Amino acid sequence: MVAAVVYNYFMTLTGVLAPVPTPFDEQDRVDLVRLRAAFARWVASPLLGFVVLGSNGEAALMDEDESDRVIGAAREVVPAGRPFIVGTGRESTRATVRATKRAAALGADAVLVRTPGFFKSQMTNDVFVRHYTAVADSSPVPVLLYNFTAVTGVNLLPATASILAAHPNIVGMKESGSDVAQIADLVAQTPSSFSVMAGSSATFYAALCLGVAGGILALAGVVPHPCVRLFELTRGGRHEEARALQRQLVPLGRLLSQAFGVAGLKAAMKMTGCDVGPPRPPLAPVPDAGLALLREALAEFQEVAA
């Protein structure tokens, strides 16, 4: 009965969520003090909800016990009624199922499951269908698919997502690519109740025009107000204003994604007064020249990011 209630709630998942970074201290330990302080800021923003332990959460660099502590600490500070989603993708189906069940037990409202990609040549559409079906069958909470080809090297195609969207416990998908044709196919080939979420800030406006339900954007953790405003303007048909705001967001978004990744996200967060610590090695901090570029891009949003 509980799973059914959550499932019905996520059928109408629309808006902007932030995939939040995991704070580490200077001794490379998970820093729950910094995590709680950062969430105090994020919760005060207009964001719909939050994703922990996604790609921007450096989940692939963390031990399972660290992941569980982050989920538990974040759950304590995220208010009920705001979607709290946990990344539980692992390379094996078995490990993904186990991580998903632990996340649910720790209070996740839903899970975001990236495609396995280590054995790239063997990750066929049939393999993805079997993998996600097994996870969804076992999950106590709703499942969102997660396609991030730039990182995994594999592509979850719209035709495969369409098959998986028929599963009653698979309720949406984060598409982090910028291929607008693929996004258009994904929206067209899945039910309207299936929440397609854009993961690229560079094409967020275009994706909204194609019918996505919202975005899960790293940029939203740094400048949440403009990201939510872009969503609202586009949904309200105010396209000239929306296009202008999209152009304003692009330089910072590209620095956070294409140029500097997680290290850039953490550096930008610190510049806005929210210190989430350094990236976890082997990721390196942003060099001084990059920090100057980030400051310049952030200057456009000082009124909302200070």
ZATOR-47100 format. One record per atom (N, C-alpha, C): x, y, z; residue in three letters. Coordinates in steps of 0.1 Angstrom, whole numbers, plus 5000, padded with zeros to 4 digits. Last residue first. Layout:
BEGIN
XYZAla;...
***
This chain:
BEGIN
524053464959Ala;524953514970Ala;524453444983Ala;522453404938Ala;523453304942Ala;524253344954Ala;520953614930Val;520253494935Val;521153394941Val;522653814924Glu;521553854931Glu;520753734937Glu;524653694908Gln;524953724922Gln;523653754930Gln;524753604882Phe;523653554891Phe;523853594905Phe;526953684868Glu;525553704862Glu;524453684871Glu;528953574882Ala;528653714884Ala;527353754878Ala;529553324873Leu;528653344884Leu;528153484887Leu;531453374853Ala;530153324849Ala;529053344861Ala;533553464869Glu;533053554859Glu;531653504855Glu;534053234885Arg;533653364891Arg;532953454881Arg;534853054865Leu;533653034872Leu;533153154879Leu;537253174856Leu;536153164847Leu;534853134854Leu;538753144880Ala;538453284875Ala;537253274865Ala;538952874881Leu;538152944892Leu;537853084887Leu;540652824860Gly;539252784859Gly;538352854870Gly;542952924870Ala;542452984858Ala;540952944856Ala;543452744891Asp;543152894894Asp;542552954882Asp;541652434886Pro;542852514887Pro;542452664888Pro;539552244908Val;539652334896Val;540852414897Val;540951934921Pro;540252064922Pro;540452144909Pro;540451604907Ala;541351714911Ala;540551844912Ala;539651274914Leu;539251394909Leu;540151514915Leu;540351024927Pro;541451094919Pro;540951224912Pro;539551244955Pro;540551184945Pro;540151054939Pro;536551424956Arg;537351304961Arg;538351264950Arg;536651784959Pro;536251664952Pro;537151544957Pro;536251954991Pro;536951924979Pro;536351804971Pro;533152125004Gly;534452055005Gly;535052024991Gly;531052275002Val;530752135003Val;532052055001Val;530052585013Asp;531252505012Asp;530852355013Asp;528452835000Cys;528052695005Cys;529252605002Cys;528953074988Gly;528753075002Gly;528352935008Gly;529453064962Thr;528153114965Thr;527853114980Thr;531852934961Met;531853074957Met;530453144961Met;531052674966Lys;531852744976Lys;531852894974Lys;529752614942Met;529052614954Met;529752694965Met;532052614925Ala;530952714923Ala;530052724936Ala;533352394934Ala;534052524935Ala;532952634934Ala;531552194929Lys;531852214942Lys;532552354944Lys;531452204901Leu;530252224908Leu;530552264923Leu;534052144894Gly;533552284891Gly;532252314899Gly;534151884902Ala;535051984909Ala;534552124906Ala;532351774884Val;532051774899Val;532951874906Val;533251964855Gly;532451854862Gly;532251874877Gly;534652134839Phe;535152104852Phe;534451994859Phe;533452144811Ala;534852184815Ala;535352124827Ala;530852034810Gln;531852004800Gln;533252034805Gln;529552134835Ser;529452004829Ser;530651964821Ser;530252394844Leu;530052284854Leu;529952144848Leu;530552534820Leu;531752514829Leu;531452404839Leu;527952514810Arg;528952444803Arg;530252434812Arg;526552674829Gly;526252534828Gly;527352454821Gly;527652924824Leu;527952864837Leu;527652714836Leu;526752964797Pro;528152974800Pro;528452904813Pro;523752934799Val;524652844792Val;526052854796Val;522153124811Leu;522553014819Leu;523652924812Leu;521553304791Gln;522353354803Gln;522853234811Gln;520053154774Arg;521253204770Arg;522153254781Arg;517753114791Gln;518553004787Gln;519953044782Gln;516853384792Leu;517353324804Leu;518253194801Leu;515953404766Ala;516953494771Ala;517653434783Ala;513953204765Arg;515153194756Arg;516353284761Arg;512153314783Ala;512753194786Ala;514053174777Ala;511353544770Glu;512053564783Glu;512753434786Glu;510053424748Glu;511153524746Glu;511953534758Glu;508053254759His;509253204753His;510353294751His;505953194779Arg;506753324778Arg;508153294772Arg;504452974786Gly;504453024772Gly;505153154770Gly;504752864810Gly;503752964809Gly;503653024795Gly;506852684807Arg;505552634809Arg;504452734807Arg;508852884805Thr;508552804794Thr;507152744795Thr;508752994831Leu;508553084819Leu;508152994807Leu;509352774847Glu;508052844848Glu;507752924836Glu;512052704839Phe;510952604838Phe;509552674838Phe;513252944846Leu;513252904832Leu;512152794830Leu;512952934874Arg;512353044866Arg;512253004851Arg;514552724881Val;513152714883Val;512352814875Val;517052854873Cys;516652724867Cys;515152704869Cys;517153084890Pro;517053094875Pro;516552964868Pro;517152944916His;516053034912His;516053054897His;519552794918Pro;518252724917Pro;517152824912Pro;522552774912Val;521652884910Val;520152834908Val;523452524922Val;524252654924Val;523352774923Val;521752324917Gly;522252334930Gly;523052454933Gly;521252364890Ala;520152404899Ala;520652404914Ala;523352244876Leu;523252394877Leu;522252444888Leu;522551984875Ala;523652024884Ala;523652174887Ala;519151904873Leu;520251984867Leu;521252014878Leu;516651754861Ile;517551724872Ile;518851784868Ile;513551904850Gly;514951884849Gly;515651834862Gly;510451814833Gly;511251904842Gly;512751874840Gly;509151664815Ala;508451704827Ala;509151804835Ala;509451754780Val;509951694792Val;509151744804Val;508551874755Gly;507651804764Gly;508151734776Gly;510052044740Leu;509751904734Leu;508851824743Leu;510452254756Cys;509552274745Cys;509152144738Cys;512352134773Leu;510952164778Leu;510052194767Leu;514452114756Ala;513851994761Ala;512452014766Ala;515152384752Ala;514652304741Ala;513952174746Ala;515852444779Tyr;514752514773Tyr;514152434761Tyr;518152274782Phe;516952264791Phe;515752324784Phe;520552244771Thr;519452224762Thr;518152214770Thr;522352294792Ala;522552354779Ala;521352354770Ala;521652124813Ser;521252264813Ser;521352334800Ser;520551804811Ser;521551894805Ser;520952034805Ser;518651634818Gly;519751634827Gly;520851734822Gly;515051624819Ala;516251664812Ala;517451674822Ala;512851354824Met;513551464831Met;514851494823Met;509751224819Val;511051244813Val;511751364818Val;507651034835Ser;508251164837Ser;509651164831Ser;504750914822Phe;506150874824Phe;506951004824Phe;502250994814Ser;502450974829Ser;503850944832Ser;502350984787Ser;502451114793Ser;502651104808Ser;504550704777Pro;503250764781Pro;503450904787Pro;506950744750Thr;506650704764Thr;505350764768Thr;507650844726Gln;507450704727Gln;507150654741Gln;508051124728Ala;506951074720Ala;506650924722Ala;510251144745Val;508951194750Val;507751134741Val;512151014729Leu;511850964742Leu;510451014747Leu;512151184707Asp;511751044705Asp;511350984718Asp;513251414719Ala;511951424713Ala;511351284711Ala;515751314726Ile;514851364737Ile;513451364731Ile;516851274701Gln;516651154710Gln;515651194721Gln;516951534693Ala;516151444685Ala;515851314694Ala;518751654710Val;517251694711Val;516451594703Val;521151554729Asp;520651514716Asp;519151544716Asp;522451574753Ser;521951694747Ser;521351674733Ser;521851344781Gly;522351384768Gly;521751514763Gly;520551264803Ser;521551364805Ser;522151404792Ser;517451194813Glu;518251184801Glu;519251294801Glu;515851014837Lys;516751124835Lys;517551104823Lys;512450894838Met;513850874833Met;514551014833Met;509750704854Gly;510450814847Gly;511850794843Gly;508850484866Val;507950594865Val;508550714858Val;508250164871Ile;509250244864Ile;508550374860Ile;506250004881Asn;507150064891Asn;508350144884Asn;504849904859Pro;504149994868Pro;505050054879Pro;506349914827His;506449854840His;505749944850His;506350064804Ala;505149994807Ala;505149924821Ala;508950164802Ala;507850254808Ala;506550184810Ala;510349964789Leu;510449974803Leu;509350064810Leu;509650034762Ile;509349904768Ile;509249904783Ile;510750294761Ser;509350274759Ser;508850144764Ser;513450244764Ala;512750314775Ala;511250294774Ala;513850134739Thr;514050054751Thr;513350114763Thr;513450354723Ala;512650224721Ala;512750134733Ala;515350534732Pro;513950564734Pro;513050434732Pro;518250364746Leu;517550424735Leu;516050444738Leu;520850434764Leu;519550374767Leu;518650434757Leu;524150374756Asn;523050464753Asn;521750384755Asn;527450404771Val;526350324765Val;525150414764Val;529250544785Gly;529650494772Gly;528650414765Gly;528950674809Thr;528850534809Thr;529350474796Thr;529350954803Val;530050894814Val;530050744812Val;527751014781Ala;529051074782Ala;529951004792Ala;525250884787Thr;526150824777Thr;527550874778Thr;523250834808Phe;524350934808Phe;525450884800Phe;520050774819Asn;520950754808Asn;521950874808Asn;518150614842Tyr;519150714841Tyr;520150684830Tyr;514850554854Leu;515950514846Leu;516950634845Leu;513450534886Leu;513650624874Leu;514950574867Leu;511150354905Val;512450354898Val;512350454887Val;509450354937Pro;509550374922Pro;510950394917Pro;510250104962Val;509950244958Val;510050254943Val;511149844965Pro;509949894973Pro;509450034970Pro;512149654938Ser;512249774945Ser;510949804953Ser;511949424922Ser;512349404936Ser;512349534944Ser;511149514897Asp;510349414904Asp;510649394919Asp;513249694891Ala;511849744894Ala;510949644901Ala;515349504887Val;515449604897Val;514049664901Val;514249354865Ala;514649294878Ala;514749394889Ala;514049564846Thr;512849494851Thr;513149424864Thr;516749634842Tyr;515749734849Tyr;514449664854Tyr;517749394831His;518349454842His;517349544850His;516149344808Arg;516149244819Arg;516649314832Arg;516649584794Val;515249554797Val;515249454809Val;519449564790Phe;518849674798Phe;517449644802Phe;519449344773Val;520149334786Val;519549444795Val;518149434751Asp;517549324758Asp;518149314772Asp;519949634742Asn;518649674746Asn;518049564755Asn;523249544755Thr;522249554745Thr;520949604751Thr;526149554765Met;524949624771Met;523949654759Met;528449454755Gln;527349354758Gln;526149424764Gln;530149664752Ser;529749594739Ser;528549494742Ser;530649744779Lys;529949824770Lys;529349744758Lys;530949664808Phe;530949574796Phe;530149634785Phe;530249894822Phe;531649844821Phe;531849754809Phe;527750004825Gly;528450024813Gly;529849974812Gly;524350034837Pro;525649974838Pro;526349984825Pro;522550334839Thr;522850224831Thr;524250164835Thr;521350444871Arg;522150464859Arg;522350324852Arg;518450504887Val;519350394884Val;520050414871Val;517150644914Leu;517550684901Leu;518650584897Leu;514250584934Val;515650564931Val;515950604917Val;512150754959Ala;512350684946Ala;513850664944Ala;512350824985Asp;511050824979Asp;511050754966Asp;514350675011Ala;514250724997Ala;512750724992Ala;514750565036Gly;513750675034Gly;513650735021Gly;516150335041Leu;516650455047Leu;515750585044Leu;514850155025Ala;514750135039Ala;515250265047Ala;515650245000Ala;514250255004Ala;514150245019Ala;518450185001Ala;517950325000Ala;516550345004Ala;518249905002Arg;518849985014Arg;518350125013Arg;517149854977Lys;516449814989Lys;516949885002Lys;519249944961Thr;517950004960Thr;517149974973Thr;521349784967Ala;521449924970Ala;520149994970Ala;520349534957Arg;520649554972Arg;520749704975Arg;520049594930Val;518849554938Val;519149584953Val;522749634924Thr;521749744922Thr;520549714930Thr;523849384928Ala;524249494937Ala;523349614936Ala;522449244908Arg;522349204922Arg;522749324931Arg;523249364884Thr;521849374888Thr;521749344903Thr;526349554886Ser;525649424885Ser;524149444889Ser;527049824888Glu;527349744876Glu;526649614875Glu;524450034901Arg;525649964902Arg;525949884889Arg;522450304911Gly;522950224900Gly;524350164904Gly;521150464929Thr;521450334933Thr;522050244922Thr;520450784940Gly;521050704930Gly;521550574935Gly;517350884954Val;518650834957Val;519250754945Val;515251154961Ile;515651044952Ile;517051014954Ile;512651304974Phe;514051274978Phe;514451144971Phe;510351554968Pro;510951434964Pro;512351414968Pro;508651674995Arg;509651714985Arg;510351594981Arg;507251545014Gly;506451615004Gly;507351674993Gly;509251615042Ala;508351525036Ala;507551605026Ala;512451785038Pro;511051775043Pro;510251675036Pro;515551665046Val;514651695035Val;513251685039Val;516951575069Val;516751725067Val;515951765054Val;517051305069Glu;516651375081Glu;516351525079Glu;518051235045Arg;516651215047Arg;516151285059Arg;520751295049Ala;519951375040Ala;518451355042Ala;521451085066Ala;521651225070Ala;520751315062Ala;520950855050Gly;520250875063Gly;520351015067Gly;522650895028Ile;521250885026Ile;520450915039Ile;525150895041Val;524751015034Val;523151005032Val;525250625050Arg;525250735060Arg;524750875053Arg;525250485026Asp;524150475035Asp;524050585045Asp;527750565015Ser;526550595008Ser;525350585018Ser;529450445034Glu;529450595032Glu;528150635026Glu;528950175029Asp;528650235042Asp;528550385042Asp;529850155002Glu;528450135005Glu;528050195019Glu;532150414992Asp;531850284997Asp;530350275001Asp;532450604961Met;532050594976Met;531850444979Met;532550674935Leu;533850684943Leu;533650654958Leu;530050684925Ala;530950584920Ala;532250574928Ala;529050924936Ala;528650794941Ala;529550684937Ala;529251194932Glu;530451114933Glu;530250974938Glu;527051344928Gly;527351304942Gly;528551214943Gly;526851354901Asn;527451474907Asn;527651454922Asn;525551104897Ser;526951134892Ser;527551244899Ser;523951074930Gly;524051064915Gly;525451084910Gly;523651104957Leu;524350994952Leu;524150964937Leu;520351254957Val;521651234963Val;522251104957Val;518251494945Val;518851364942Val;520251354949Val;515351674954Phe;516751654954Phe;517151514951Phe;512751914944Gly;513251804952Gly;514751784950Gly;512052164934Leu;510952064937Leu;511551954946Leu;513452474946Leu;513552344940Leu;512452244944Leu;513452724958Pro;512252684952Pro;512352544945Pro;515352694990Ser;515152734976Ser;513852684970Ser;515652575014Ala;515152705014Ala;514852765000Ala;517052345007Val;515652335011Val;514952465011Val;519652445003Trp;518852394992Trp;517352384995Trp;520452525029Arg;520352625018Arg;519452575007Arg;520352285042Ala;519552395048Ala;519352505037Ala;522152135028Phe;520752115026Phe;519852225032Phe;524552245038Ala;524252265024Ala;522752245022Ala;524452145064Ala;524452295062Ala;524052325048Ala;524551865060Arg;523351925066Arg;523252075064Arg;527151855048Leu;525951805041Leu;524651875047Leu;528851935068Arg;528752015056Arg;527451985049Arg;528351715085Val;528151855090Val;527951945078Val;529251495071Leu;527851515073Leu;527451655078Leu;531551425050Asp;531351535059Asp;529851565061Asp;533651155044Val;532251205042Val;532051305053Val;537051225041Arg;535951155048Arg;534651225044Arg;539451355033Asp;538751265024Asp;537751175030Asp;540351545049Gln;540951415051Gln;540251315043Gln;538751765044Glu;540151765039Glu;540951645041Glu;535551605037Asp;536451695044Asp;537851695038Asp;532951615012Phe;534051545019Phe;534851655026Phe;529551615002Pro;530651685009Pro;531651585015Pro;528251534971Thr;528551484985Thr;529651554991Thr;525951754954Pro;527251694956Pro;527351634970Pro;522651674941Val;523551744950Val;524851674952Val;520751754916Pro;521551634920Pro;522651694928Pro;517651924920Ala;519151934920Ala;519751804924Ala;514751964899Leu;515451904911Leu;516951924909Leu;511952124888Val;513352114888Val;513952064901Val;508951964874Gly;509652064880Gly;511152054880Gly;506951684882Thr;507251794873Thr;507951904880Thr;505451384886Leu;506751454889Leu;507051554879Leu;503251224887Thr;503051364883Thr;504351444886Thr;503950984896Met;503450984883Met;503251134878Met;504651014922Phe;505651034913Phe;505151024898Phe;502250944935Tyr;502751074936Tyr;503751104925Tyr;501950674929Asn;500950774923Asn;501450914924Asn;504150574943Tyr;504050564929Tyr;503050664923Tyr;503350624970Val;504550694964Val;504450684949Val;501150444970Val;500950584973Val;502150664967Val;502450194966Ala;501450244956Ala;501150394958Ala;504050164988Ala;504650184975Ala;503650234965Ala;502050135008Val;502850245008Val;503550274995Val;500849885000Met;500050005000Met;500950125000Met;
***
